[in-house]
Amino acid sequence: MAMFEVAADAYVRFMGTFSGPLARLFADVGLAGVEPDAPVLDVGCGPGMLTAELVRRRGAPLVAAVDPVASFVAATAAAHPGADVRAASAETLPFADAAFGATLAQLVVNFMSDPAAGIGEMRRVTRPGGRVSACVWDHGGGRGPLSPLWRAAASLDPDLTGESSLPGAHGGDLVALLDAAGLREVRETELSVTVPFARFADWWEPYTLGVGPAGGYVAGLDAAARDRLAAALRAELGDGPFTVTGVAWAASGVV
């Protein structure tokens, strides 16, 4: 997770415009059929985009969240002082068996060191009849919010693979993980978020902050290569205003 060892506000500027709206759609999936007084867990919470939505719906005392990045944990804990926010990885959740009515992982399975173990841990801490859910952008189908960047980069560097090979990036990936963990009634759906940008610079600038694989790729380019990439993207998207749509695969199952 070193690619996410950044300040919380950098991540928010990079992905928050998409992950905030996505959290509202994903919470509908992850809380479906879950008792209103059941505690819920946000796995890989980042700076708390999904945590905020869960707190809004459940109240902070019923929400727990974990992330391995210290700056994200600090930001989420500060924003939601009544929630149980801890530093931990998905593969070693610091909670008892059957502690939650629902566990949710938004945009994190693709970055787990062991996705099968992470989903297994989510199942372990979820009570019988509770719900385990995960979502990942459709990088494999070229429909994620980062897909314009990776397409343009690949046009300049044909050997580049982007994030399409990461776990969960294709339809059916998350279903297979949840099925293998022994979850029942596993279903997959698509979640779509459209975000407007007034200027090209508003969309491009967050990529220069070094967040995640895309930000790391941009940061690793020399100035001339970075300018070529920005020019290719500007030619595709225009100077603005324009909109970018991100589609995520979401899968959910019952313990």
N, C-alpha and C positions, 0 to 999 in steps of 0.2 A: 504493500500500500504506500510505498515511498512516493509514488506519483501524486498522492493526495496529501503529502505532508506540507500543506500550505495554510495560509491564514484563512479563517472561515469566510471572511468577506470576499476573498478571491474566488472561492467555490461558488458562493451565492451569485456573484457577477457572471461567472462562467456558465452555470447550469440552473441557477435559481429561477430564471424567467420561465423555464420549461418544467422543472421538477416541482415547483409550487403548484401550478395548475394540474399537473399529473397527480399530485398527492390527493387532490380532491376526488379524482376519478378512481384512483387505486384504493382509497379508503372505502369507497362503496363496495368494491370487490372483496377486500380483506375483512370487512366487518359484517358482511352479509350473513344473517342468521345467528350472529354472536350476541349473547345476552348483553343488555345495555349496562349492566353493573359488573361485567367481567373485565379484569385487567388485561391490557394489551401491550405488546412489545414491538418496538421499531428496531429492527436489526440492521446495522450499518447506517445509522441515522444521519451521518454527515453533520452539517450545521443545523439540522433540525427541520427540514422542509416538511417531511411527513409527520414528524413529531408534533409540529404545530397544528396540523390538521387533526391528529388524534386527540390532542389536548382540547381543541375546540369542540370536538364531538363528545369526549368522555370525561373531561376534567383532568387536570394534572395528576391527582393522586392515583388515578387508574392507569397511568401511562408510564412505561419504562422504555429506555432507549440505550443502545450500546453502539460504540464505534471505537476502532483502534487508534484513531488520530486524536491526539491530545487537544489541539486547537478546536476541533469540531465538538468534542465532549464539553469543553469549557463554554463554548458559545451556546450549545443546546441547553446545558444546565442553567446558564445565566438567564436565558430567555424563558425557561419554564421551571422556576425554583421548586415547584411542588412535585415535579416528576422525578422518577428514579433513573438518573442518567449515569452510566458507568463506562469506563474504558475497558473494552473487551472485544475479542474477535468473534465472528459468527461461529467459528469452529469450536469455541470453548465458552459457551454462554454461562455466566455466573449466576444461574438461577436453578431452583429446584425443579424436579420433574412436575409436569402438569400445573405449572404456576400461572398460566395465562389462558384466556379464552381465545386469543388470536395472536399470531405472530406474523409480521409483515416485513418484507425486505424489498425496498424500492431502489432500483438501479445499483444493486450491489452484488448479486449472484455472479455476474461476469467478472468481478474483481476478487471474489473469494479465493483463497489459496487452495481450498478443497471444497468445491460446491456441494458435492454429495454429503460431506461431513457437516457443512453448514446447514443444509436442509434437514439433515438428520437431527441436529441439535435443535432446530426450530420445532421439529415434531416432538422431540423429547420434552421440551418445556411447555408444550401446549396440551391442555387437558383433553380427555376423550370427548368427542363431539365438537371440539374447537376447530378453528380454521387456520391453515398455514398458507401464505400467499407470497408470491414474488413477481416482480416485473422488471423487464430489461428492454431498452430501446431496440428496435428492429434494425440493428446494424447489418445483419446478414441480407436483409431485403432492400437495403439502401434507403430506408424510410425514417431513420432516426434524425434528430435535430443536428447531429454532427455529420450527417452523410454528405451535405454539400462540400464541407471541408475535405473529407476523405476522397470524394470523387475528383475534386480539383487537384489534390495532391497526387493522386494516382495518375492523372493525365500528364503530370510532370515527372513522375517516378513510377513507372509501370510495375516495379517489383514490390511496391508498398501494399500491405494487406489491411492496414487500418485496424478496426476493431471487429471485423466481421467473423473472425475465427474464435472470439471469446465465448465462453459458455453462456447459453441463454440468448444468444444473438440471432437465432433462427426460430421460426415457428416450430413448435413441438419440443424444443430443448427443455423448457421449464416443466412441461408436462412429464417428460421422461424422468427428470430429477425427482419430481414429487411422487410419481408412481413408484420409483425405485425406493423411496423412503417409506413406502407402505401407506401413503395417504389414500383416502377413499374419495370417490365422486370428484375426481380431478377434472377441472374444466379450464379451457384456455379462451381468452378473449383479446381483442385489440383495443387499446386506449389511444386516443388521438388528441394532441394539443397543438393549437396554432397560435403563434406569437408574432405580433407586429413589431417592425423595427423602422424608426423614422429615417435613419441614415445608415449607410453601409458601415461607417466607423462604429456605430453602436453595436453592431453584430460582431465585427471583426476584433475589436479591442480586447474582449475577454479571452480570446485565443492566445493572446500574448502574455498571459499571466502564468503560464506553465502548469495549468491544472489538468490532471488526467493524461491519458495517452495522446489526445489531440493537442493539448497545450504543451506537453512535453515535446511532441514532434515539431511544433512551430518554434518553440524555444531553441531547439537544436539546429535550426537552419541558420545559415549565414545571412547577412542582410540582403544580399542580392537574391538568394533563393526565396527569402521571406517576401520580398517585394514582388517576385514573379507569381508566387502563390496568391498574394493579395490581389494582384491584377487579374488573375484568372477567375477568382471568386467575384470580384467586382463586375467582370464581364458577364458572369452568369446571373448574378443577383441584381445588378444595377446599383445606382447610388442611393436608392430609397425614395419613398417608402416602399417596403415589401414585407411579406409575411413568410415565416418558416414554419412548416408543420412537422412535428415529430410523432411517430407512431411507436408504441411500446407493446410488446407481448406481455400479457399478464396471465398467470396460472394460479389456481387456488384449489385446495383440497381439504378434506375433513379428516381429523384424527380418529 
